[in-house]
Amino acid sequence: MARAYMTEAESETARGEVDGRPGPAPSSAVRFRRVIARLGGEGRWRRGLLLALFSVLVALLMALHSRVPNRVGNLGSLLETFLPWAGLAIPLLLLAALLRRSATALVALLLPAVVWVDMFGGLVTDKRGTGGDLTVVTHNVNADNPDPAGTARQLARSGAEVLALQELPGRSVAEYEKALADAYPHHTVQGTVGLWSKYPIDDAGPVDIGIGWTRAMRATVATPKGDVAVYGAHLPSVRVKFEAGFTARQRDVASDLLGEAIVAEPVGRVVLLGDLNGTMNDRALASVTSQMRSTQGAAGDGFGFSWPASFPMARIDQIMVKGVEPVSSWTLPPTASDHLPLAASVRW
């Protein structure tokens, strides 16, 4: 029968002592078992393997989001629209690992945490500067806005030199013009998008984005520091449908045409203001985002989510620039619209 106890000599040998003198050094396997024991036993490493696997999958989903195919329901674009929210899995997995008392799950959780910080950590810091040569505002005012005049007056109080509005219904244009006339002596409305400026506007006209009516425009604004080409755009909306997934084909085509217009722009300084119905992470907007900088990413504070105004979850409204340097970028207080207005200052 095996003994259920150890003699004093055997105990000393297990501790690495023989006759009071140091015995042979314990093997690597023995040292590893001792470490495991100090960390709570091998059980804590064997538990939570499924949680650890889920952590790895979350990390891969974020790091390889561009590999998620768009062929079926534009799932890749849908993921990229809300990609920062994938980080919510991290505290949930942390809680589960602690409840499960799994050392393996805790260690595996480092992987998605590092990936998320690498991708979005720079956005959570405040990079806003002061000053700038030009301040701009963009706002989707919502065609069903119950208070156009109040929204216009609120935007005018921002002090921006250039203001771009999208989703302007014909029945409300006169109200916006009247409310903004004192602060912005120059303006142009092209279809459902409009531009108001404290400086003269030249060469204003529509930009064809292939949807059959005007939802994008371009104008030259003559500022005291020099001309800047300003684009106002409202790309087609996207829908999430059970039977069709994330339907965005018309938006994607419009983005490509807008990108081509900006590539051909002869003025060196360019500002794009608008509701693009997509985020900077969305590959479908690459024809635009690849050639311009997001003011929020370069000089903002936080993610700057703009939609929906009641609980912002995505920044589908954008201020992007090239040929000028972003100084600061921020969201403005809510209006009667379902979008938040965005503002940015830039310098030459």
N, C-alpha and C positions, 0 to 999 in steps of 0.2 A: 504494500500500500504506500502510495506517495506520501511523504511527510508534508504536513500542513504548517510547518514552522521552520525557521532557519536557526542554526546554531549561532552563537556569538561570533565565532570565527568566520562563518559564511557571511554573516551580516557585514563584518569588517571588510571582507574581500569584495562584496558587492559595492562597498563604499570606496573601494580602491585602497584599503589598508590591510597590511599583514603584519602581525606582531608589533603594531604601533608604528610601523614604517610604511611609507607610500608604496602601494602595490602597482601593478601594471595599469597604464592609462586606459580608461574605458574606451571601447570601440566607438566608431562613428554611429553605429546603429543604436548603441546604448545611449549616447549623448542625445540623439534625435528623439528617442522615446522619452528621455527626461524633459526635453523642451516641450514636447507634446503634452506631457503630464502637467507641466507648469502652466500651459495655456488652457488647461481644462480637459485634457484627455482627447483620445483619438476620435471620440464621438462627435466633438464639435467640428471636426474637419470632414467627417463622413456625412454629417447632416447638411441639408440645404444645397445639394448638388443641382437641383432643378432651378433654384433661385440664382445660383451662380451662372447656369446656362442662359437664363433669361437676361442677366446683366450683360453677358457677352453679346447676345442678340441685339439688345438695345444699342450697345456701342457700335456694332457693325451697321445697324440701320442708320445711325447718325453719320458715321464716317463714310459710308458708301451710299448715301442717299441718291447720288447721281446715277447709280447703277440700277435703281428700282425702275422697272420699265414703265413707259407711258402708253404702251400699246393697248393695255387693258384698262379702260376707264381713266386714263391719265393719272394713275395712282402715284407716279413719281412726283408730278406737280402738286397733287393734293398733299402728299407728305411734306414737300418743301415749303408749302404755304404756311404750315403750322409747325415747322421743324423745331423751333426753340422749345416748344411745349413738350417735346420728347424728354426733356430734362426732368419733368414731373415724375417720371418713372424712378428716378434716383432716390428721392426721399421715401417713396413707397417701398422700394426694394430694401432700403436701409432699415426701415421699421420691421419689415418681414424678417430680415436677417437677425435682428436683435431678438425678436420674439422667438425665432427658431433656434437662437443661440448657436448660429453657424459661423465658424471662423472662415470657412471656404467662401460662403456667400459674401461676407464682409470684404475679403480680399478681392474677390471678383468685381465687387462694386466700384473699385478704384478705376476700372477700365472705362465704363461710361462716364464717370465723373471727369476723368482727364480729357476725354473726347469732347464733352460738352464745354468745358472751360476753354479748351483750345479753339473751339468754333465760335463761342459766344461770350467768352469772358471779357473780351475787349469792349463789348457793347454795354456792359453793366456799369462801367466806370464813366465818370463825368469828364468829357473831353471838350466841353464848351469853352470858347474863348470870348474875348470882348472886342467891340469895334466891328469893322468891316466896311466895305465900299457900297454894298447893296443888300437890302433886306427884302426877302420875298415871302409870300404866303400862298399856299394852295389849299383849296377847299372844295370838296364835292358838297354842294349846298342842298342836294336832294330835291328832285322835281316836285315832291309833295310837301315841301317845307311850308309849315303854316304861318311863318313869320319872316318873309324875305327881307323886309326893311330892317327888322331887328337884327337879323343875321348880318346884313351888310354893315350896319352901324357898328356891330361888335367887331367885325373884321377890320374896319377902318381904324378902330382904336388900337390896333396892333402896331401902327406906325410904319408898316411896310411900305416901301416905295413901289413895289410891283405886286399885284394881286391877281391870281388866276382862279377862276371859278369854273366848275364843271356841273353838268346836269342842270343847265339853265332852261327852264320851260319858257316858251314864247310869251305866255300870259304873265310871267313875273319879271321879264327883262326890264321893263320900264320902272318897276319898283327898285330894282338893284341900281339902275342908272341914276335915279333920283337920290337915293340914299348915299351913293358914293360920289356924287358930282363934286361936292365941295373938297373932299380930300384927294380925289383923283381926277384931274381935268382932262386926262387922255384915256380913251378906252376904245376897245373894238370887241364886237361879238360875232363869232363865226359859228353858225349852227347852235349847238347847245354848250359851247365853251366860250368863255370871254376873258379878256385881259384888261385890267385897269392899272394905270401908271401915273405917277407924279411927273414923269419925264415923257417927252414926245415919243410917239409910236409911229414907225414907218414900215412899209412893205408888209402889212398884215394880210394874211390870207389863209385859206384852209389847207390842211395837209390830208391827202387821200390815204386813208388806212383801210380801204377796201370793204367798207360795210354799207355803202349806198347813201349815207348822209353824213353830215359834218360833225365829227366829235373830236377833231384835233385841228390845231392851228399853229401858225408860226408868225412871229413879228420881230422887228428890230426895235429895241428900246435904246434911245440915245441918252445915256447917263452922263453926268459931268466928267466921269473918268473914262468914257469911251463907250462904243456900241456893244450891246450884248444881244444875241439871238435868244429869244424866249419862246419855248414851245409849251403849249397847253394841250393836254390830251386826256381823254376819257376812253380807255380801251373797253371793248365789249365785256359784259359781265360773264361770269362763269357760274355754273350750277352744279350742285352735287345731287345726282339722281340715282335712285336705287337700281334702276335697270340699265343706266348708261354710265354710272360712275361720275367722274369729274369732267364735265363737258366744257372744253375750253378751246376748241379748234378755231373759232372766229377770233377770239382774243389773241391766240398765238400768231395767226396770219397778220392781224393788225399790228402786233408788236414788231414783226419783221419789216413791215412797210414803214413804220415809224423809225426804226433803226436805220433803214436805208436813207430816209430823209435827213437824219442827223449826220450820217456819214458824209453826205453831200453838202452839208452846211458850209457856206463860204466864210462866215464870221467866226473868228477864232474862239470867242467866249460864248458858251452855250449854257443855258439853264432850262431844264425840263421840269415842268410843274404839272402834276396831274394824278388822277385816279387810274392806276394801271391794272387794277384788279389782279395783282400778283405781287409777290415779295422779291427781294433781292436774291433770295435763294432759289427761286423758281427758274429752272433751266429754260423754260419756254420764253422768258424775257431776255435771254442772253444777247440777242441782237442789239438791245439797248443797254443792258447792264454791263456788258463787256467793254463798252467804250466810254462809260460815264461813272462818276463816283457818287455814292449816296452821301448826302450831307449828314444824315443821321449816323451812318457808320463811321464817318471820318471825324465828326465834330459834335456828336450828340451826347445825350445822357440817358442811358437805358435803351430799351428796344424801340420806343416811340410808336407803339401800336396805335393805329388810327381807326380801326373798324372791328366790330360795331361800337358806336360811341357809348352805349350803355355799359358794355363790358369789352373793351378793346382786346382782341386776340391776335390780330395780324396787322402789319403795316403794308396795306395794299395801296395807300396813297404815298406818293414819292416826290422828293425833291432831289434831282440829280444834276450834276454839273460836269463840265470839262472846260479847260482853259482858264478856270478861276479856282481859288483856294477856299474850301469851306472853313468858316470861322466858328460857327455855332449853329445848332439845329435843335428844335424843340416842338412840342405839341402845344396848341393853344386850348383854352377852355372850350367846353362843348357849346354848340349853338343848337338851333332847332333841327339840325340835320342828323342823320344816322351815322355820319362820319365826323371825326375830329379834324379841325384845321391844323395844318402844319406850317411852321415858319423856319427860315434859315437866313443866316447872314454870310456873305462871301466877300472876299477881297481879291483885287486884281493881282 
